[in-house]
Amino acid sequence: LQAKIEQLNDYGDYFPRFLGSSNIAKICEENENSYKVVLNVLSSLEFEEVDGVSNSQVILCKASEFIKLLYTEEGVIRKSLFMDNVRDYQGDTNINKGMLDTIKNDPTSFLLLNNGITVVCSDLISSNRKVTITNPQIVNGCQTSHAIMNIYKENTDCQNAKISMKIIKTEKDDILGKITYSSNCQNPVHEDNLFAIEPKIFALEKAYKEFFISYPTTKFKTVKLERRQGQISNTDDFIDMMAQAKAFTALWNIIPNNALMYADEHLNDLKKCLNQDDFIAKSLFSGIIWNTIIKNISILYYNGRYHIYSCVALNILEEKCKINVFDKNALHRIKDDTLQKIICEYDGNIIDEINTIIQRTARVLNTPIENSSSKLIAKR
């Protein structure tokens, strides 16, 4: 490579650097999130400085001015603004329709009826009724932001609608997490929504993306982690946080019975495992296999789906690792790279594995039963 570049004779000093997919993804993410926005404000109030937050204030501005934060100068939506928000846009809910109606028909009341926007940034400078915000993230107010975007796309005048914004300058992840939590826990946000901002869950989302880039020949279907509620649409190839929690605990804690009940306990059980060194690998293994199996289980056996999934996954582990899978100590000693290798090199047939489990169960129960692809009702 160096010799070919020198032959071109078009460059001065250079330093070749080889990048993997994760390095390129990180550079793109940093570039997308790095920018400044200057907003004209109607009024502002500064807060006292606190540990970890060097500057913070509440500002009042026109909704038409807030558009500068949401779009680039070329009119492109800044989707990266909402990466630290616990929920994506929820669509045409009654609340979101109500916001649109207020902006259109009673814009002067919008400020009184709306909770406003919370923004975290890396730098904040105010001068002469202007604020300069560097690298902003909207951690609360995604629905409000999209309502204003929809108004903008309709070319509806929103000059008379005003919004309040709380802007906080900090680069500490623990402060960001506290701000996000406190901003959202006042609203009906589910536990799995708040779980989405755990640093280890960000890492898990990234691991799902990178796995199918690194191992495109795997027999398992590509699956994404829906870290935030409503984040992924128009596809069934994703696993949400509750499904991930159930798949994890059903397999690694060997409690498939509990997966059909005690919904709140699954996330708590998963939280307890966040600090385990092999959390990412175990989550990937359980999530990818669950996503494949659930698509191939007949509705006839849907009530036993977690048992079937656990048995198939344990059979795969037993065959590949040569261990007693009902020995929890042996099960938890399986290394990260072994789990990854099993997923990317698996050459079996999942449908055959499912049918084998069903037929074995039928023999144990001495009950005639059809295979998983049958459309007939199973005899009891």
ZIBELLIN-V30575 format. One record per backbone hydrogen bond with DSSP energy under -1.0 kcal/mol. NH is the residue of the N-H (numbers start at 1). CO is the residue of the C=O. E is the energy in kcal/mol with one decimal. If there is no record, write none. Layout:
BEGIN
NH:CO:E
NH:CO:E
END
This chain:
BEGIN
5:1:-2.2
6:2:-2.2
7:3:-1.7
8:4:-1.1
24:20:-2.1
25:21:-2.3
26:22:-2.0
27:23:-2.2
28:24:-2.4
29:25:-2.2
30:26:-2.5
31:27:-2.5
32:28:-2.3
33:29:-1.7
37:133:-2.3
39:131:-2.6
41:129:-2.3
42:60:-3.7
43:60:-1.1
45:58:-2.3
47:56:-2.8
50:53:-1.6
53:50:-2.1
57:167:-2.2
58:45:-2.6
59:165:-2.8
60:43:-2.6
61:163:-2.2
63:161:-3.2
66:62:-1.7
68:65:-1.6
69:66:-1.5
70:66:-1.0
71:67:-2.1
72:76:-2.5
75:72:-1.9
78:70:-2.8
79:77:-1.4
81:78:-1.6
82:79:-1.4
83:80:-1.4
85:82:-1.5
88:229:-1.9
93:91:-2.1
97:93:-2.5
98:94:-2.1
99:95:-1.9
100:96:-1.9
101:97:-2.3
102:98:-2.2
103:99:-2.4
104:100:-2.1
105:101:-2.9
106:102:-2.4
109:106:-1.9
110:107:-1.1
113:109:-1.8
114:110:-1.8
117:164:-2.2
118:140:-2.8
119:166:-3.3
120:137:-2.7
121:168:-2.8
122:134:-2.1
125:132:-2.1
127:130:-2.6
131:39:-2.2
132:125:-3.4
133:37:-3.0
134:123:-2.4
135:35:-3.0
137:120:-2.1
138:81:-2.4
139:118:-1.7
140:118:-1.3
145:141:-2.6
146:142:-2.1
147:143:-1.9
148:144:-2.1
149:145:-2.1
150:146:-2.5
151:147:-1.8
152:148:-2.3
153:149:-2.6
154:150:-1.4
155:152:-1.5
156:151:-2.1
163:61:-2.7
165:59:-2.5
166:117:-3.1
167:57:-3.1
168:119:-2.7
169:55:-3.1
170:121:-2.5
176:172:-2.3
177:173:-2.4
178:174:-1.9
179:175:-2.6
180:176:-2.5
181:177:-2.5
182:178:-2.8
183:179:-2.2
184:180:-1.4
185:181:-2.5
187:184:-1.6
189:187:-2.8
194:190:-1.6
195:191:-2.0
197:194:-1.5
198:195:-1.6
201:198:-1.1
202:198:-1.7
203:199:-2.0
204:200:-1.8
205:201:-2.5
206:202:-2.0
207:203:-2.1
208:204:-2.2
209:205:-1.7
210:206:-2.6
211:207:-2.2
212:208:-1.3
214:210:-2.7
215:211:-2.5
218:215:-1.4
224:237:-1.9
226:239:-2.3
227:225:-1.6
231:228:-2.2
238:236:-1.4
239:224:-2.5
244:240:-2.5
245:241:-2.3
246:242:-2.3
247:243:-2.5
248:244:-2.3
249:245:-2.5
250:246:-2.6
251:247:-1.5
252:248:-2.6
253:249:-1.3
261:258:-1.7
265:262:-1.1
268:264:-1.1
269:265:-2.6
270:266:-2.3
271:267:-2.5
272:268:-1.6
273:270:-1.2
274:271:-1.3
276:273:-1.9
279:276:-1.6
282:278:-2.6
283:279:-2.4
284:280:-2.6
285:281:-2.4
286:282:-2.5
287:283:-2.8
288:284:-2.7
289:285:-1.9
290:286:-2.3
291:287:-2.2
292:288:-1.4
293:289:-2.8
294:290:-2.7
296:293:-2.0
301:298:-1.7
302:299:-1.3
304:301:-1.3
305:302:-1.8
308:304:-2.6
309:305:-2.6
310:306:-2.3
311:307:-2.5
312:308:-2.5
313:309:-2.7
314:310:-2.7
315:311:-2.4
316:312:-2.2
317:313:-2.2
318:314:-2.8
319:315:-2.4
320:316:-2.5
321:317:-2.7
322:318:-1.3
327:324:-2.0
331:327:-2.5
332:328:-2.4
339:335:-1.9
340:336:-2.2
341:337:-2.1
342:338:-2.3
343:339:-1.9
344:340:-2.2
345:341:-1.9
353:349:-2.1
354:350:-2.5
355:351:-2.4
356:352:-2.2
357:353:-1.9
358:354:-2.2
359:355:-2.6
360:356:-2.4
361:357:-2.3
362:358:-2.3
363:359:-2.2
364:360:-2.1
365:361:-2.4
367:362:-2.3
374:371:-1.9
END
